[in-house]
Amino acid sequence: MPITRHNGFYQSNDLAHVPCIGIESVRLKACVQHAKSTKLRGVFGSPSFGFKGNDLNFLAELPWLEVVWFWDVALLNVDGLYALKSLKRFGVHPKRPPVDFSQFQNLREVIVEPRKHDRGLATLEHVELLHIWHFKPSTGTFQSLEFPRSITELQINWANVKTLDSLPPLPHLTRLEVHRCRNLESLGNLADRFPCLQHLVVDSCGKVPKSEGQRAVSEVSTLKHVFVQGFKAGAGAA
């Protein structure tokens, strides 16, 4: 994700493949004005690139935005997000208030560290990509988390679950990746819940045996590529 200075402002062309301007707190008005004048479709922010604010109120001045990406932030208010009716890609973490995702019916990609009172993910009909980070509920399951049934790619990072059996059926899912889930022991029943699964990657999950990869190959006839804790099968396995 190369970020460079362009015309005096931080800019990246790699976030969701659209040009994005970096928001700097000390130059907030100038950054917003530049976004208005150029009609760039995305904004990003991080303390590393000058964003140190605790709210996203300025987004209300940029209602055409399609991409919002803020990381390493500690936000107290995200109400500005709700002005973005064309939002397609969401990523705001780690510290933020709960979000009502039902207000963003055009979302295609969601990268999220879930909050207890987040809601509305299950109402979204066009989300294709869902990446989940640091989901560690007291139950050790996914039962409290909503999933859009439309997703084709699911990535799970740093969750505390022991099995994937609590994931709901996802009829369109073709790619599943699981990384650094150190409590994970079993992949559960993949075939019944993900009938279109083609790509399976499980990495840095030390309690998952390679035999889980072998079992997946034998049970999931749609799989084309498998990498499970060093076990490889399918395209590029050699």
Secondary structure as GFF3:
##gff-version 3
##sequence-region A 1 238
A	DSSP	beta_strand	4	6	.	.	.	ID=ss1
A	DSSP	beta_strand	9	12	.	.	.	ID=ss2
A	DSSP	three_ten_helix	15	17	.	.	.	ID=ss3
A	DSSP	beta_strand	20	22	.	.	.	ID=ss4
A	DSSP	three_ten_helix	25	27	.	.	.	ID=ss5
A	DSSP	alpha_helix	28	38	.	.	.	ID=ss6
A	DSSP	beta_strand	42	45	.	.	.	ID=ss7
A	DSSP	three_ten_helix	47	49	.	.	.	ID=ss8
A	DSSP	three_ten_helix	57	61	.	.	.	ID=ss9
A	DSSP	beta_strand	67	74	.	.	.	ID=ss10
A	DSSP	three_ten_helix	79	83	.	.	.	ID=ss11
A	DSSP	beta_strand	89	95	.	.	.	ID=ss12
A	DSSP	three_ten_helix	101	103	.	.	.	ID=ss13
A	DSSP	beta_strand	109	112	.	.	.	ID=ss14
A	DSSP	three_ten_helix	121	123	.	.	.	ID=ss15
A	DSSP	beta_strand	129	133	.	.	.	ID=ss16
A	DSSP	beta_strand	153	157	.	.	.	ID=ss17
A	DSSP	beta_strand	175	179	.	.	.	ID=ss18
A	DSSP	alpha_helix	190	193	.	.	.	ID=ss19
A	DSSP	beta_strand	199	203	.	.	.	ID=ss20
A	DSSP	alpha_helix	211	219	.	.	.	ID=ss21
A	DSSP	beta_strand	225	228	.	.	.	ID=ss22
A	DSSP	beta_strand	231	234	.	.	.	ID=ss23
###
